[in-house]
Amino acid sequence: MSTDDKTQKPPNNRDKSKVVPSAKKPTKGPPEWFAEFDQRVNARLDHIDERLDTFAQRQHDQDVAIATNTAHIAELNERLSSELREIQQRHTEDGQALTEIREEVARLATAAATGAVNRVAGPSSSTGCLEDCEVRLSGIPAQLHPCDRSTVERVLTALEERELLPHVLRIREWNVKRRAPTTASGEAAAPSSSPATVACVIRFASAVARETFLAAAPRFQRLPVSQIFELPDAGDGRLSASPILPIESYKLLKKCWTVRKQHHLPNPIIRNMRIYMRRSGGKELTAIGCEAALSAFAAGLQQSSTPSGSASLPTTTS
C-alpha cells in the first residue's frame, strides 16, 4: 500500500447524516379550520338577520292592523252613540205622545160622562165621528174621482208614505157650499163653470197616521199634480192638505185668523189638532185652547203695541 493510500482518510458517515433542511415557505392568511368556522358563523348571522327582518315586517303589519282596527272601533263607537241618542230621543217623544194620549182619553171619558161630547155616542150624531183623524186633500184634478182609493194611493206613493194606505178607513168627497155672486142689480149671477180641481176628505185610523200624513204634506210644494197622477195636461198645480177640526175648534180657528189679520201676525199653526199662535218676529208658540186664551193673547198684543188706537180687541162672538 502506498503512502498516499494510507494518508487518504476514509469517508465520514457523520458528515453524510448532517443534511441541512430546506427552508419552509411562510403560509398566508388564517388557517383552514378558522376559515371554515368563520363561514359557519357568518351563515348563522345571515339567518338571524333574515329572521329579524321577518319579525320586523310582522311587527309592522300588526301595527297597521291595530291602527285600522282602532279607526273602525272609533267609527263603530260613534255610530253606536248616535243610535243610542236617537233611541233616547224617540223614547222621550213616545213618552210625550203617550202622555198626550192619556190626557185625551181622560178628557173624552170626562166629556162622555158629563154628556158634553155628543159625537162619542155613535155615528148617528149630527156631527158624527167622521171629524176624528180626518184630513182635507185639495187640488185634485177634476178629471179624477176624488173618492177613488187609487187616487189616494198615488198621493201616498208620491209622498213616500205608502205604508199609511192600510190606515185609510174612509174617503169622502168634500162638498163646498158656494154662494152665487150677485150682480150690480142685486140679482144672482149665473153659476160659474165647473171647477178645475176638487177635494176629498181622508179619514185615518189614528191620530198618529193623520199627523204622519200632515208632516209629509210640505213635499207637495215640489210635486206638481201632473207628476203625481201622470196627467201631462193637468198643469203644474199643487196639492194641499189640512186637518179637519171639530166645530168648536174650527170656530176658534176663524177667530184666530181675525186676530192674525188685525195685528199682522204669522198664520195660526195646527199641531195634533191644537191651535197655536205666535207674535211677529217671535218663535215662541202660544196654545189657544179656548176663547179666553185667545182674548188674553190679543190683550197682550194690545198692551205691547203702540197706543195708536188703530188696533182693537177682536170680538169673540160667533
C-alpha positions, 0 to 999 in steps of 0.5 A: 500500500502506498503512502498516499493510500494510507494518508487518504482518510476514509469517508465520514458517515457523520458528515453524510447524516448532517443534511441541512433542511430546506427552508419552509415557505411562510403560509398566508392568511388564517388557517383552514379550520378558522376559515371554515368556522368563520363561514359557519358563523357568518351563515348563522348571522345571515339567518338571524338577520333574515329572521329579524327582518321577518319579525320586523315586517310582522311587527309592522303589519300588526301595527297597521292592523291595530291602527285600522282596527282602532279607526273602525272601533272609533267609527263603530263607537260613534255610530253606536252613540248616535243610535243610542241618542236617537233611541233616547230621543224617540223614547222621550217623544213616545213618552210625550205622545203617550202622555198626550194620549192619556190626557185625551182619553181622560178628557173624552171619558170626562166629556162622555160622562158629563154628556158634553161630547155628543159625537162619542155616542155613535155615528148617528150624531149630527156631527158624527165621528167622521171629524176624528183623524180626518184630513182635507186633500185639495187640488185634485184634478177634476178629471179624477174621482176624488173618492177613488182609493187609487187616487189616494194611493198615488198621493201616498206613493208620491209622498213616500208614505205608502205604508199609511194606505192600510190606515185609510178607513174612509174617503169622502168627497168634500162638498163646498157650499158656494154662494152665487155672486150677485150682480150690480142689480142685486140679482144672482149671477149665473153659476160659474163653470165647473171647477178645475180641481176638487177635494176629498176628505181622508179619514185615518185610523189614528191620530198618529197616521193623520199627523204622519200624513200632515208632516209629509204634506210640505213635499207637495210644494215640489210635486206638481199634480201632473207628476203625481197622477201622470196627467201631462195636461193637468198643469203644474198645480199643487196639492194641499192638505189640512186637518179637519177640526171639530166645530168648536175648534174650527170656530176658534180657528176663524177667530184666530185668523181675525186676530192674525189679520188685525195685528199682522201676525204669522198664520195660526199653526195646527199641531195634533189638532191644537191651535197655536199662535205666535207674535211677529218676529217671535218663535215662541208658540202660544196654545189657544185652547179656548176663547179666553186664551185667545182674548188674553193673547190679543190683550197682550198684543194690545198692551205691547203695541203702540197706543195708536188706537188703530188696533182693537180687541177682536170680538169673540162672538160667533 
